[in-house]
């Protein structure tokens, strides 16, 4: 049981380049999330999805797009990368928002934009 | 937007000492979750509190949810080196998302 798998684990981009981060979960979870983690700022929600075919904006959505074409996958896209997007990106999923349904996080993608 | 404040940002303790981290919200929470992130790792879910005044224990860890559901705390008794990491609270409001605190980084000195 792999849980939540993120690819790639590391990436270096030049300013203006585009890329897609892939998140895959094998737990049949309905909810999926993308967070970024920066020093001293905790985890900030970028976008989330409450089911296949749905997406919604979180706290810091600008510069990012997402898609959830299949229940098990949640893609995060950067159309034109900027140095301010240098961060560690975590994907998470949860079965529901009921009692004790905590998030399961992937191992993260460390992105550097130069 | 919603904001969850967490203090302290850093805490260094001698092994065997106790440790507490606090979370506060300006508005009422529907529930709160706690996570632990080891250095270089990813957050791992510890527990969720839902009821006003709720107290839950996991071995040496005690979690509390305030009566007004605006604050929460995590207390570790007799810290061990395995407790090293960053502890995050995540406040849930109406809707499907949680707002994470900035975390408390715990260092345990052997």
Backbone of each chain as ProteinMPNN parsed JSONL, in Angstrom:
{"seq_chain_A": "XXXXXXXXXXXXXXXXXXXXXXXXXXXXXXXXXXXXXXXXXXXXXXXXXXXXXXXXXXXXXXXXXXXXXXXXXXXXXXXXXXXXXXXXXXXXXXXXXXXXXXXXXXXXXXXXXX", "coords_chain_A": {"N_chain_A": [[0.845, -1.195, 0.0], [0.94, 1.964, -1.144], [0.129, 4.544, -0.398], [0.341, 7.968, -0.512], [1.854, 9.221, -3.308], [4.348, 11.249, -4.622], [5.643, 12.832, -7.494], [8.019, 14.76, -9.389], [10.689, 14.136, -6.936], [12.627, 16.042, -6.578], [13.398, 19.152, -8.213], [14.796, 21.463, -10.459], [14.111, 24.539, -11.826], [14.201, 26.96, -14.471], [13.499, 30.442, -14.405], [10.348, 31.241, -15.72], [9.959, 28.814, -17.008], [7.818, 25.922, -17.36], [6.058, 23.408, -15.446], [4.754, 20.261, -14.258], [3.536, 18.874, -11.306], [3.004, 15.699, -9.994], [0.577, 13.931, -8.154], [-0.367, 10.98, -6.648], [-2.718, 8.766, -5.233], [-3.566, 5.753, -3.534], [-5.627, 5.037, -1.91], [-8.285, 5.382, -2.253], [-9.292, 7.859, -1.556], [-11.462, 10.689, -1.202], [-10.866, 13.426, -0.969], [-8.347, 15.716, -1.92], [-5.29, 17.574, -1.696], [-3.091, 20.357, -2.271], [-0.22, 21.679, -0.834], [2.13, 24.245, 0.047], [5.295, 24.549, 1.618], [7.108, 26.771, 3.427], [9.981, 28.156, 5.074], [9.304, 29.072, 8.422], [6.677, 29.677, 7.842], [4.854, 27.705, 7.93], [2.445, 25.392, 6.617], [0.838, 26.12, 3.673], [-2.227, 26.263, 1.974], [-2.707, 25.565, -1.414], [-4.374, 24.697, -3.65], [-7.347, 22.684, -3.696], [-9.291, 19.614, -3.822], [-12.482, 18.178, -3.793], [-13.424, 15.948, -4.91], [-13.482, 13.766, -7.807], [-13.016, 15.571, -10.788], [-13.514, 18.039, -9.667], [-12.273, 21.173, -8.424], [-10.805, 23.623, -6.229], [-9.906, 26.888, -4.992], [-7.293, 27.606, -2.678], [-5.505, 29.139, 0.007], [-3.281, 30.391, -1.237], [-3.401, 30.58, -4.259], [-2.469, 31.832, -6.607], [-0.644, 31.766, -9.634], [-0.6, 29.075, -9.955], [-2.105, 26.08, -11.269], [-4.549, 23.46, -11.241], [-5.614, 20.036, -11.715], [-8.035, 17.434, -11.627], [-8.654, 14.858, -12.998], [-8.893, 12.14, -12.696], [-9.904, 10.157, -9.921], [-7.816, 9.219, -8.329], [-5.629, 10.809, -8.893], [-3.972, 13.977, -8.644], [-3.039, 16.861, -10.071], [-0.583, 19.399, -10.102], [0.122, 22.409, -11.597], [2.61, 24.626, -12.838], [2.665, 27.358, -14.728], [4.386, 29.409, -15.581], [7.185, 29.589, -14.119], [8.361, 31.238, -11.136], [10.914, 32.769, -9.084], [9.813, 33.123, -6.528], [8.292, 30.927, -6.174], [9.864, 28.932, -5.339], [10.085, 26.303, -3.17], [8.949, 23.747, -0.844], [6.756, 21.325, -1.876], [3.83, 19.775, -0.869], [1.614, 17.118, -1.269], [-1.576, 16.014, -0.2], [-4.049, 13.737, 1.076], [-7.411, 12.842, 2.018], [-9.938, 10.761, 3.473], [-12.394, 11.753, 4.199], [-13.99, 14.56, 5.808], [-14.666, 14.023, 8.325], [-14.713, 12.892, 11.78], [-11.514, 12.135, 13.029], [-10.459, 11.746, 10.497], [-7.677, 12.231, 9.377], [-5.194, 13.954, 7.424], [-3.276, 12.309, 4.907], [-0.042, 12.606, 3.983], [2.121, 13.083, 1.143], [5.621, 12.484, 0.331], [6.773, 14.798, -0.513], [7.883, 17.434, -2.804], [10.757, 19.011, -3.686], [11.257, 22.074, -4.926], [13.192, 24.252, -6.848], [13.504, 27.425, -8.149], [15.332, 29.167, -10.431]], "CA_chain_A": [[0.0, 0.0, 0.0], [1.897, 3.054, -1.269], [-0.347, 5.769, 0.234], [0.381, 9.125, -1.395], [3.133, 9.255, -4.007], [4.587, 12.488, -5.362], [6.763, 12.87, -8.425], [9.308, 14.233, -8.938], [11.077, 14.488, -5.568], [13.423, 17.261, -6.67], [13.414, 19.729, -9.545], [15.303, 22.828, -10.585], [13.543, 25.183, -13.007], [14.594, 28.334, -14.76], [12.378, 31.383, -14.408], [9.572, 31.222, -16.952], [9.667, 27.451, -17.44], [6.605, 25.329, -16.805], [6.186, 22.019, -15.031], [3.61, 19.661, -13.58], [3.808, 17.959, -10.214], [1.984, 14.659, -9.964], [0.26, 13.296, -6.888], [-1.21, 9.8, -6.834], [-3.044, 8.061, -3.991], [-4.199, 4.457, -3.792], [-6.469, 4.76, -0.745], [-9.657, 5.702, -2.621], [-9.7, 9.058, -0.834], [-12.203, 11.673, -1.983], [-10.311, 14.771, -0.886], [-6.914, 15.853, -2.171], [-4.836, 18.936, -1.415], [-1.708, 20.755, -2.522], [0.313, 22.664, 0.095], [3.531, 24.601, -0.041], [5.881, 24.775, 2.923], [8.241, 27.682, 3.424], [10.502, 28.341, 6.432], [8.625, 30.039, 9.273], [5.313, 30.004, 7.393], [3.995, 26.536, 8.019], [1.901, 24.817, 5.381], [-0.221, 26.972, 3.118], [-3.002, 25.529, 0.992], [-2.69, 26.174, -2.741], [-5.655, 24.293, -4.232], [-7.799, 21.402, -3.19], [-10.358, 18.969, -4.593], [-13.358, 17.362, -2.954], [-13.84, 14.776, -5.668], [-13.072, 13.736, -9.217], [-13.584, 16.604, -11.635], [-13.724, 19.3, -8.936], [-11.119, 21.827, -7.818], [-11.132, 24.883, -5.572], [-8.735, 27.65, -4.594], [-6.963, 27.691, -1.274], [-5.007, 30.435, 0.499], [-2.264, 30.99, -2.105], [-3.559, 29.899, -5.541], [-1.954, 32.562, -7.77], [0.517, 31.195, -10.294], [-0.745, 27.615, -9.99], [-3.363, 25.502, -11.719], [-4.675, 22.06, -10.84], [-6.644, 19.238, -12.381], [-8.341, 16.143, -10.994], [-9.414, 14.115, -14.007], [-9.146, 10.832, -12.114], [-10.014, 10.239, -8.48], [-6.573, 8.905, -7.638], [-4.544, 11.717, -9.259], [-4.188, 15.414, -8.494], [-1.892, 17.476, -10.713], [-0.33, 20.82, -9.821], [0.887, 22.974, -12.684], [3.173, 25.965, -12.802], [2.742, 27.725, -16.149], [5.57, 30.243, -15.779], [7.761, 29.552, -12.769], [9.034, 32.424, -10.614], [11.722, 32.437, -7.897], [8.972, 33.098, -5.335], [7.671, 29.6, -6.092], [10.814, 28.018, -4.709], [9.417, 25.829, -1.953], [8.671, 22.317, -0.783], [5.34, 21.128, -2.152], [3.276, 18.541, -0.334], [0.262, 16.696, -1.607], [-2.213, 15.265, 0.879], [-5.394, 13.25, 0.766], [-8.184, 12.376, 3.164], [-11.141, 10.035, 3.085], [-13.523, 12.642, 4.404], [-13.636, 15.571, 6.805], [-15.282, 13.615, 9.572], [-13.864, 12.689, 12.953], [-10.323, 11.299, 12.89], [-9.983, 11.57, 9.13], [-6.547, 13.11, 9.165], [-4.579, 13.968, 6.109], [-2.092, 11.506, 4.606], [0.82, 13.429, 3.138], [3.204, 12.497, 0.367], [6.955, 12.789, 0.844], [7.14, 16.152, -0.906], [8.714, 17.783, -3.962], [11.556, 20.209, -3.411], [11.384, 22.816, -6.183], [14.004, 25.466, -6.84], [13.385, 28.217, -9.383], [16.502, 30.061, -10.493]], "C_chain_A": [[0.879, 1.242, 0.0], [1.435, 4.308, -0.561], [-0.407, 6.891, -0.778], [1.779, 9.218, -1.99], [3.249, 10.535, -4.81], [5.78, 12.309, -6.291], [6.812, 14.211, -9.128], [9.582, 14.592, -7.484], [11.871, 15.779, -5.532], [13.329, 17.794, -8.1], [13.995, 21.122, -9.457], [14.762, 23.386, -11.897], [14.18, 26.538, -13.228], [13.334, 29.201, -14.752], [11.685, 31.36, -15.766], [9.256, 29.83, -17.471], [8.38, 26.96, -16.776], [6.896, 23.899, -16.352], [4.897, 21.563, -14.356], [4.105, 18.724, -12.505], [2.649, 16.966, -10.134], [1.823, 14.102, -8.557], [-0.694, 12.138, -7.165], [-1.451, 9.13, -5.49], [-3.838, 6.794, -4.315], [-5.121, 4.047, -2.654], [-7.94, 5.052, -1.008], [-10.194, 6.919, -1.858], [-10.423, 10.033, -1.756], [-11.474, 13.012, -2.083], [-8.805, 14.753, -1.148], [-6.53, 17.322, -2.101], [-3.413, 19.132, -1.912], [-1.338, 21.871, -1.556], [1.727, 23.033, -0.331], [4.029, 24.921, 1.362], [7.129, 25.624, 2.779], [8.689, 27.923, 4.861], [9.733, 29.415, 7.194], [7.19, 30.338, 8.901], [4.386, 28.797, 7.433], [3.596, 26.013, 6.658], [0.751, 25.696, 4.909], [-0.893, 26.248, 1.96], [-3.031, 26.28, -0.333], [-4.036, 25.947, -3.428], [-6.062, 22.975, -3.588], [-8.949, 20.878, -4.06], [-11.181, 18.082, -3.674], [-13.9, 16.153, -3.702], [-13.392, 14.89, -7.108], [-13.785, 14.823, -10.001], [-13.824, 17.936, -10.955], [-12.406, 19.855, -8.424], [-11.59, 23.127, -7.189], [-9.855, 25.556, -5.12], [-8.564, 27.609, -3.081], [-6.48, 29.076, -0.906], [-4.1, 31.146, -0.502], [-2.315, 30.373, -3.499], [-2.871, 30.549, -6.742], [-0.673, 31.932, -8.306], [0.472, 29.685, -10.439], [-2.087, 27.227, -10.615], [-3.365, 24.028, -11.347], [-5.72, 21.363, -11.695], [-6.805, 17.913, -11.654], [-9.265, 15.371, -11.949], [-9.751, 12.708, -13.53], [-9.123, 10.95, -10.605], [-8.668, 10.064, -7.79], [-5.455, 9.902, -7.922], [-4.934, 13.18, -9.085], [-2.923, 16.095, -8.999], [-1.802, 18.953, -10.351], [0.577, 21.355, -10.913], [1.384, 24.378, -12.389], [3.391, 26.367, -14.246], [3.998, 28.517, -16.47], [6.229, 30.445, -14.419], [8.483, 30.856, -12.422], [9.849, 32.03, -9.389], [10.909, 32.361, -6.612], [8.256, 31.75, -5.155], [8.654, 28.522, -5.638], [10.26, 27.602, -3.358], [9.447, 24.306, -1.929], [7.162, 22.145, -0.917], [4.911, 19.761, -1.633], [1.867, 18.336, -0.865], [-0.287, 15.913, -0.429], [-3.571, 14.782, 0.417], [-6.084, 12.863, 2.06], [-9.461, 11.727, 2.672], [-12.349, 10.95, 3.141], [-13.07, 13.736, 5.353], [-14.281, 15.244, 8.146], [-14.265, 13.383, 10.673], [-12.728, 11.718, 12.638], [-9.909, 11.015, 11.465], [-8.872, 12.57, 8.865], [-6.034, 13.017, 7.753], [-3.43, 12.957, 6.054], [-1.269, 12.296, 3.612], [1.77, 12.566, 2.322], [4.539, 12.983, 0.924], [7.495, 14.129, 0.374], [7.957, 16.247, -2.174], [9.445, 19.067, -3.627], [11.845, 20.891, -4.733], [12.21, 24.074, -5.969], [13.849, 26.147, -8.184], [14.51, 29.249, -9.389], [16.328, 31.097, -11.596]], "O_chain_A": [[1.501, 1.558, 1.014], [2.282, 5.096, -0.142], [-1.112, 6.794, -1.783], [2.769, 9.286, -1.262], [2.357, 10.871, -5.588], [6.793, 11.715, -5.92], [5.761, 14.768, -9.444], [8.778, 15.286, -6.862], [11.794, 16.53, -4.559], [13.2, 17.034, -9.06], [13.73, 21.868, -8.514], [14.934, 22.779, -12.953], [14.641, 27.184, -12.286], [12.24, 28.728, -15.06], [12.327, 31.445, -16.813], [8.361, 29.681, -18.302], [7.924, 27.509, -15.773], [7.848, 23.267, -16.81], [4.068, 22.374, -13.943], [4.975, 17.886, -12.742], [1.478, 17.343, -10.198], [2.803, 13.837, -7.861], [-1.708, 12.308, -7.841], [-0.524, 8.945, -4.701], [-4.659, 6.766, -5.232], [-5.372, 2.859, -2.448], [-8.759, 4.98, -0.091], [-11.384, 7.003, -1.555], [-10.063, 10.193, -2.923], [-11.462, 13.649, -3.136], [-8.087, 13.882, -0.656], [-7.334, 18.204, -2.405], [-2.627, 18.187, -1.966], [-2.036, 22.881, -1.461], [2.427, 22.252, -0.977], [3.305, 25.481, 2.185], [8.083, 25.246, 2.098], [7.864, 27.898, 5.775], [9.53, 30.521, 6.693], [6.537, 31.154, 9.553], [3.237, 28.887, 7.001], [4.319, 26.173, 5.674], [-0.186, 25.974, 5.657], [-0.23, 25.694, 1.083], [-3.337, 27.471, -0.378], [-4.748, 26.9, -3.746], [-5.242, 22.256, -3.018], [-9.495, 21.589, -4.903], [-10.633, 17.325, -2.873], [-14.742, 15.421, -3.181], [-12.979, 15.954, -7.572], [-15.001, 14.982, -9.898], [-14.291, 18.877, -11.596], [-11.52, 19.095, -8.033], [-12.632, 23.67, -7.558], [-8.842, 24.896, -4.89], [-9.529, 27.581, -2.318], [-6.973, 30.075, -1.431], [-4.142, 32.372, -0.607], [-1.363, 29.7, -3.896], [-2.701, 29.908, -7.779], [0.248, 31.609, -7.555], [1.397, 29.08, -10.982], [-3.073, 27.955, -10.502], [-2.31, 23.423, -11.159], [-6.582, 21.994, -12.307], [-5.842, 17.347, -11.136], [-10.471, 15.257, -11.732], [-10.777, 12.148, -13.915], [-8.384, 11.773, -10.065], [-8.411, 10.701, -6.768], [-4.42, 9.854, -7.257], [-6.072, 13.57, -9.343], [-1.851, 15.923, -8.418], [-2.808, 19.66, -10.3], [1.667, 20.83, -11.137], [0.693, 25.197, -11.784], [4.226, 25.772, -14.927], [4.609, 28.315, -17.52], [5.874, 31.355, -13.669], [9.118, 31.486, -13.267], [9.512, 31.055, -8.717], [11.267, 31.618, -5.698], [7.686, 31.481, -4.098], [8.307, 27.343, -5.565], [9.995, 28.445, -2.501], [9.911, 23.664, -2.872], [6.389, 22.742, -0.168], [5.536, 18.739, -1.918], [1.05, 19.255, -0.901], [0.46, 15.223, 0.263], [-4.167, 15.336, -0.506], [-5.435, 12.59, 3.069], [-9.999, 12.075, 1.621], [-13.21, 10.931, 2.261], [-11.884, 13.829, 5.669], [-14.419, 16.118, 9.001], [-13.078, 13.659, 10.496], [-12.934, 10.646, 12.07], [-9.087, 10.13, 11.233], [-9.076, 13.603, 8.229], [-6.394, 12.12, 6.992], [-2.705, 12.774, 7.032], [-1.741, 12.619, 2.522], [2.169, 11.479, 2.739], [4.586, 13.782, 1.86], [8.562, 14.555, 0.814], [8.629, 15.298, -2.578], [8.827, 20.087, -3.32], [12.584, 20.364, -5.565], [11.969, 24.853, -5.046], [14.039, 25.529, -9.231], [14.627, 30.08, -8.488], [17.206, 31.934, -11.801]]}, "seq_chain_B": "XXXXXXXXXXXXXXXXXXXXXXXXXXXXXXXXXXXXXXXXXXXXXXXXXXXXXXXXXXXXXXXXXXXXXXXXXXXXXXXXXXXXXXXXXXXXXXXXXXXXXXXXXXXXXX", "coords_chain_B": {"N_chain_B": [[-8.502, 35.893, 5.478], [-8.841, 32.789, 7.331], [-6.896, 32.261, 10.306], [-4.438, 30.602, 12.112], [-2.648, 30.812, 14.974], [0.472, 29.836, 16.277], [2.501, 29.02, 19.024], [5.445, 28.235, 21.019], [7.788, 29.311, 18.408], [10.165, 27.979, 18.315], [11.653, 25.482, 20.425], [13.864, 24.393, 22.816], [14.775, 21.675, 24.73], [15.975, 19.849, 27.581], [16.554, 16.384, 27.54], [14.003, 14.502, 29.001], [12.701, 16.624, 30.165], [9.571, 18.461, 30.162], [7.345, 19.482, 27.472], [5.466, 21.947, 25.759], [3.22, 23.089, 23.279], [1.26, 25.669, 21.786], [-1.836, 26.564, 20.277], [-3.788, 29.094, 18.766], [-6.864, 30.535, 17.743], [-8.591, 33.228, 16.202], [-11.221, 33.041, 15.693], [-14.005, 30.804, 16.197], [-13.297, 27.362, 16.124], [-14.183, 24.443, 14.245], [-13.053, 21.984, 14.532], [-9.847, 20.541, 15.424], [-6.655, 19.537, 14.322], [-3.613, 17.694, 14.906], [-0.234, 17.418, 13.92], [2.917, 15.782, 13.276], [6.147, 16.472, 12.138], [9.021, 15.058, 11.142], [12.511, 15.995, 10.912], [13.338, 16.761, 7.591], [11.29, 15.207, 6.689], [7.787, 14.367, 6.087], [4.613, 15.793, 7.091], [2.876, 14.0, 9.639], [-0.139, 12.663, 10.609], [-1.442, 13.025, 13.853], [-3.663, 13.304, 15.69], [-7.173, 14.161, 16.068], [-9.268, 16.629, 17.439], [-12.539, 17.349, 18.536], [-14.64, 18.03, 20.247], [-15.74, 20.557, 22.574], [-13.548, 21.404, 25.212], [-12.302, 18.96, 25.13], [-10.052, 16.314, 25.96], [-7.358, 14.346, 25.042], [-5.224, 11.491, 25.155], [-2.089, 10.164, 24.126], [0.006, 7.925, 24.932], [2.797, 9.504, 26.061], [1.909, 11.941, 25.192], [-0.349, 14.626, 25.462], [-3.328, 16.03, 24.442], [-5.271, 18.943, 24.166], [-8.395, 20.631, 23.815], [-9.763, 23.782, 23.802], [-12.352, 25.211, 25.919], [-13.882, 27.144, 24.635], [-13.392, 26.478, 22.063], [-11.389, 27.762, 20.658], [-8.75, 27.512, 21.086], [-5.913, 25.323, 21.489], [-3.772, 22.768, 22.787], [-0.683, 20.944, 22.887], [0.957, 18.704, 24.857], [3.946, 17.269, 25.882], [5.167, 14.834, 27.954], [8.106, 14.285, 29.796], [10.276, 14.378, 27.683], [11.786, 12.649, 24.9], [14.564, 11.744, 22.772], [13.475, 10.856, 20.445], [11.29, 12.416, 20.085], [11.924, 14.637, 18.684], [11.34, 17.136, 16.231], [8.985, 18.974, 14.163], [6.001, 20.294, 15.316], [2.751, 20.642, 14.287], [-0.324, 22.394, 14.439], [-3.589, 22.216, 13.036], [-6.23, 24.022, 12.13], [-9.682, 23.52, 11.783], [-12.355, 24.922, 10.032], [-15.673, 25.868, 8.992], [-16.391, 24.048, 6.089], [-14.088, 22.441, 3.801], [-11.385, 22.496, 4.349], [-8.31, 22.727, 6.184], [-6.495, 25.006, 8.235], [-3.182, 25.512, 8.689], [-1.055, 25.98, 11.51], [2.024, 27.802, 12.169], [3.842, 26.112, 13.21], [5.846, 24.411, 15.732], [9.133, 23.985, 16.408], [10.819, 21.39, 17.841], [13.625, 20.702, 19.733], [15.517, 18.236, 21.267], [17.775, 17.871, 23.772], [20.262, 15.594, 24.459]], "CA_chain_B": [[-8.794, 34.49, 5.651], [-8.674, 32.252, 8.678], [-5.509, 32.219, 10.721], [-4.163, 29.874, 13.338], [-1.359, 31.213, 15.508], [1.07, 28.77, 17.077], [3.7, 29.405, 19.777], [6.515, 29.065, 20.461], [8.27, 28.873, 17.101], [11.237, 27.022, 18.597], [11.785, 25.087, 21.825], [14.956, 23.466, 23.103], [14.604, 21.115, 26.064], [16.819, 18.725, 27.968], [15.829, 15.124, 27.555], [13.346, 14.278, 30.275], [11.853, 17.774, 30.491], [8.293, 18.508, 29.473], [7.244, 20.414, 26.342], [4.095, 22.3, 25.389], [3.006, 24.024, 22.188], [-0.086, 26.215, 21.887], [-2.45, 27.122, 19.074], [-4.906, 29.99, 19.019], [-7.611, 31.045, 16.605], [-9.409, 34.39, 16.563], [-12.619, 32.643, 15.539], [-14.293, 29.459, 16.698], [-12.941, 26.232, 15.277], [-15.072, 23.278, 14.29], [-12.212, 20.923, 15.066], [-8.424, 20.834, 15.271], [-5.808, 18.372, 14.148], [-2.207, 17.856, 15.232], [0.675, 16.665, 13.072], [4.341, 15.821, 13.595], [7.009, 16.368, 10.957], [10.431, 14.843, 11.484], [13.414, 16.745, 10.014], [13.454, 16.194, 6.259], [10.166, 14.323, 6.39], [6.504, 14.975, 5.786], [3.723, 15.781, 8.262], [2.162, 12.762, 9.933], [-1.313, 12.924, 11.437], [-1.414, 12.472, 15.204], [-4.964, 13.208, 16.348], [-8.144, 15.213, 15.817], [-10.146, 16.954, 18.547], [-13.771, 17.904, 18.003], [-15.555, 18.52, 21.282], [-15.311, 21.594, 23.499], [-12.951, 20.901, 26.432], [-11.844, 17.579, 24.953], [-8.667, 15.958, 26.295], [-7.003, 13.006, 24.581], [-3.838, 11.132, 25.454], [-1.407, 9.121, 23.384], [1.231, 7.651, 25.691], [3.3, 10.693, 26.773], [1.364, 13.136, 24.559], [-1.691, 15.015, 25.893], [-3.903, 17.034, 23.562], [-6.442, 19.587, 24.755], [-9.159, 21.57, 23.007], [-10.32, 24.727, 24.748], [-13.802, 25.225, 26.111], [-14.48, 28.004, 23.612], [-12.966, 25.93, 20.769], [-10.539, 28.731, 19.963], [-7.354, 27.221, 21.349], [-5.573, 23.93, 21.71], [-2.383, 22.577, 23.203], [-0.062, 19.618, 22.867], [1.932, 18.595, 25.934], [4.719, 16.029, 25.911], [5.77, 14.592, 29.256], [9.404, 13.582, 29.802], [10.664, 14.255, 26.281], [12.844, 11.731, 24.479], [15.177, 12.203, 21.521], [12.577, 10.483, 19.341], [10.238, 13.429, 19.964], [12.447, 15.733, 17.864], [10.591, 17.408, 15.006], [8.116, 20.146, 14.191], [4.611, 19.941, 15.616], [1.804, 21.58, 13.68], [-1.759, 22.261, 14.598], [-4.337, 22.581, 11.84], [-7.578, 24.366, 12.553], [-10.754, 23.31, 10.819], [-13.519, 25.789, 10.125], [-16.69, 25.293, 8.109], [-15.797, 23.793, 4.777], [-13.313, 21.217, 3.616], [-9.957, 22.709, 4.464], [-7.708, 23.051, 7.463], [-5.475, 26.041, 8.182], [-2.088, 25.08, 9.531], [-0.23, 26.91, 12.25], [3.389, 27.907, 11.655], [4.623, 25.001, 13.749], [6.832, 24.556, 16.804], [10.254, 23.071, 16.204], [11.31, 20.874, 19.122], [14.951, 20.084, 19.813], [15.73, 17.568, 22.547], [19.212, 17.765, 24.035], [20.468, 14.36, 25.254]], "C_chain_B": [[-8.604, 34.056, 7.088], [-7.186, 32.163, 9.02], [-5.401, 31.491, 12.043], [-2.75, 30.233, 13.78], [-0.818, 30.121, 16.407], [2.343, 29.281, 17.735], [4.15, 28.289, 20.706], [6.944, 28.556, 19.089], [9.354, 27.811, 17.268], [11.232, 26.699, 20.093], [12.918, 24.074, 21.945], [14.766, 22.967, 24.531], [15.653, 20.045, 26.312], [15.961, 17.462, 27.942], [15.263, 14.861, 28.943], [12.468, 15.438, 30.734], [10.544, 17.688, 29.712], [8.313, 19.587, 28.387], [5.779, 20.682, 26.061], [4.107, 23.279, 24.23], [1.533, 24.399, 22.174], [-0.554, 26.746, 20.539], [-3.647, 27.969, 19.457], [-5.536, 30.454, 17.725], [-8.459, 32.218, 17.058], [-10.896, 34.074, 16.448], [-12.785, 31.188, 15.955], [-13.968, 28.388, 15.669], [-14.026, 25.168, 15.338], [-14.323, 22.074, 14.837], [-10.748, 21.324, 14.875], [-7.659, 19.528, 15.166], [-4.379, 18.72, 14.561], [-1.376, 16.901, 14.379], [2.099, 16.787, 13.609], [5.123, 15.649, 12.298], [8.45, 16.199, 11.421], [11.301, 15.632, 10.514], [13.582, 16.031, 8.68], [12.289, 15.322, 5.834], [8.896, 15.082, 6.053], [5.621, 14.933, 7.027], [2.986, 14.45, 8.392], [1.056, 13.082, 10.931], [-1.184, 12.242, 12.797], [-2.825, 12.247, 15.746], [-5.873, 14.338, 15.879], [-9.021, 15.389, 17.054], [-11.365, 17.686, 17.998], [-14.611, 18.604, 19.066], [-14.926, 19.609, 22.147], [-14.758, 20.966, 24.776], [-12.365, 19.506, 26.338], [-10.373, 17.424, 25.317], [-8.431, 14.532, 25.824], [-5.539, 12.754, 24.871], [-3.363, 10.035, 24.509], [-0.064, 8.921, 24.07], [1.68, 8.918, 26.423], [2.756, 12.006, 26.203], [-0.063, 13.377, 25.054], [-2.155, 16.185, 25.042], [-5.146, 17.598, 24.232], [-7.076, 20.536, 23.751], [-9.896, 22.478, 23.975], [-11.846, 24.703, 24.805], [-14.507, 26.043, 25.039], [-14.14, 27.549, 22.2], [-12.206, 26.973, 19.957], [-9.063, 28.459, 20.211], [-7.169, 25.744, 21.636], [-4.115, 23.849, 22.145], [-1.982, 21.122, 23.066], [1.022, 19.614, 23.927], [2.623, 17.249, 25.863], [5.398, 15.92, 27.274], [7.079, 13.838, 29.077], [9.895, 13.307, 28.384], [11.795, 13.253, 26.078], [13.394, 12.234, 23.149], [14.303, 11.854, 20.31], [11.449, 11.482, 19.146], [10.672, 14.603, 19.091], [11.631, 15.884, 16.583], [9.808, 18.691, 15.153], [6.685, 19.68, 14.359], [3.701, 21.045, 15.091], [0.392, 21.311, 14.196], [-2.399, 22.693, 13.289], [-5.783, 22.794, 12.249], [-8.585, 24.18, 11.439], [-11.91, 24.265, 11.089], [-14.605, 25.158, 9.265], [-16.082, 25.134, 6.725], [-14.899, 22.579, 4.806], [-11.813, 21.403, 3.792], [-9.547, 23.074, 5.884], [-6.628, 24.107, 7.256], [-4.391, 25.693, 9.196], [-1.457, 26.246, 10.28], [1.185, 26.894, 11.692], [4.319, 26.849, 12.241], [5.541, 25.388, 14.894], [7.909, 23.509, 16.592], [10.841, 22.672, 17.552], [12.678, 20.229, 18.955], [15.109, 19.48, 21.196], [17.222, 17.314, 22.714], [19.459, 16.561, 24.939], [21.212, 14.645, 26.562]], "O_chain_B": [[-8.251, 34.857, 7.953], [-6.337, 32.01, 8.141], [-6.173, 31.733, 12.971], [-1.781, 29.993, 13.06], [-1.555, 29.545, 17.208], [3.175, 29.907, 17.078], [3.332, 27.478, 21.138], [6.511, 27.487, 18.658], [9.453, 26.872, 16.477], [10.856, 27.531, 20.918], [12.93, 23.043, 21.272], [14.611, 23.774, 25.448], [16.154, 19.418, 25.38], [14.78, 17.492, 28.287], [15.97, 14.986, 29.942], [11.597, 15.264, 31.586], [10.427, 16.945, 28.738], [9.167, 20.474, 28.38], [4.948, 19.775, 26.113], [4.921, 24.202, 24.205], [0.666, 23.588, 22.498], [0.226, 27.302, 19.766], [-4.419, 27.617, 20.349], [-4.849, 30.729, 16.742], [-8.989, 32.212, 18.17], [-11.73, 34.761, 17.037], [-11.811, 30.441, 16.05], [-14.323, 28.503, 14.496], [-14.702, 25.012, 16.355], [-14.904, 21.238, 15.529], [-10.455, 22.334, 14.235], [-7.978, 18.545, 15.835], [-3.987, 19.887, 14.565], [-1.75, 15.751, 14.148], [2.444, 17.748, 14.296], [4.804, 14.794, 11.472], [9.023, 17.105, 12.026], [10.869, 15.913, 9.396], [13.924, 14.849, 8.636], [12.298, 14.759, 4.739], [8.924, 16.28, 5.771], [5.854, 14.121, 7.922], [2.54, 13.86, 7.407], [1.299, 13.699, 11.968], [-0.865, 11.057, 12.89], [-3.155, 11.153, 16.204], [-5.402, 15.349, 15.357], [-9.464, 14.407, 17.648], [-11.248, 18.532, 17.112], [-15.217, 19.644, 18.808], [-13.725, 19.583, 22.417], [-15.402, 20.1, 25.368], [-11.973, 18.927, 27.351], [-9.552, 18.292, 25.02], [-9.192, 13.623, 26.155], [-4.716, 13.669, 24.839], [-4.105, 9.123, 24.145], [0.887, 9.661, 23.818], [0.985, 9.362, 27.337], [3.114, 13.078, 26.691], [-0.885, 12.461, 25.068], [-1.469, 17.201, 24.932], [-5.964, 16.864, 24.786], [-6.389, 21.161, 22.943], [-10.583, 21.995, 24.875], [-12.523, 24.247, 23.884], [-15.594, 25.683, 24.587], [-14.565, 28.183, 21.234], [-12.353, 27.062, 18.738], [-8.208, 29.107, 19.608], [-8.108, 25.021, 21.971], [-3.329, 24.763, 21.895], [-2.806, 20.21, 23.119], [1.922, 20.453, 23.888], [1.968, 16.21, 25.792], [6.123, 16.825, 27.687], [7.158, 12.879, 28.31], [9.93, 12.161, 27.937], [12.635, 13.042, 26.953], [12.764, 13.052, 22.48], [14.397, 12.504, 19.269], [10.726, 11.412, 18.152], [9.859, 15.477, 18.789], [11.277, 14.899, 15.936], [9.947, 19.408, 16.144], [6.213, 18.794, 13.646], [3.868, 22.221, 15.414], [-0.023, 20.164, 14.365], [-1.807, 23.454, 12.524], [-6.471, 21.86, 12.662], [-8.379, 24.618, 10.308], [-12.378, 24.397, 12.22], [-14.461, 24.008, 8.849], [-15.341, 25.999, 6.258], [-14.951, 21.78, 5.741], [-11.043, 20.523, 3.406], [-10.317, 23.64, 6.661], [-5.934, 24.11, 6.239], [-4.647, 25.593, 10.396], [-1.34, 27.352, 9.752], [1.51, 26.068, 10.839], [5.462, 26.715, 11.803], [5.961, 26.539, 15.013], [7.64, 22.307, 16.596], [11.304, 23.523, 18.311], [12.859, 19.326, 18.138], [14.858, 20.152, 22.196], [17.846, 16.631, 21.902], [18.936, 16.5, 26.052], [21.465, 13.726, 27.341]]}, "name": "protein", "num_of_chains": 2, "seq": "XXXXXXXXXXXXXXXXXXXXXXXXXXXXXXXXXXXXXXXXXXXXXXXXXXXXXXXXXXXXXXXXXXXXXXXXXXXXXXXXXXXXXXXXXXXXXXXXXXXXXXXXXXXXXXXXXXXXXXXXXXXXXXXXXXXXXXXXXXXXXXXXXXXXXXXXXXXXXXXXXXXXXXXXXXXXXXXXXXXXXXXXXXXXXXXXXXXXXXXXXXXXXXXXXXXXXXXXXXXXXXXX"}
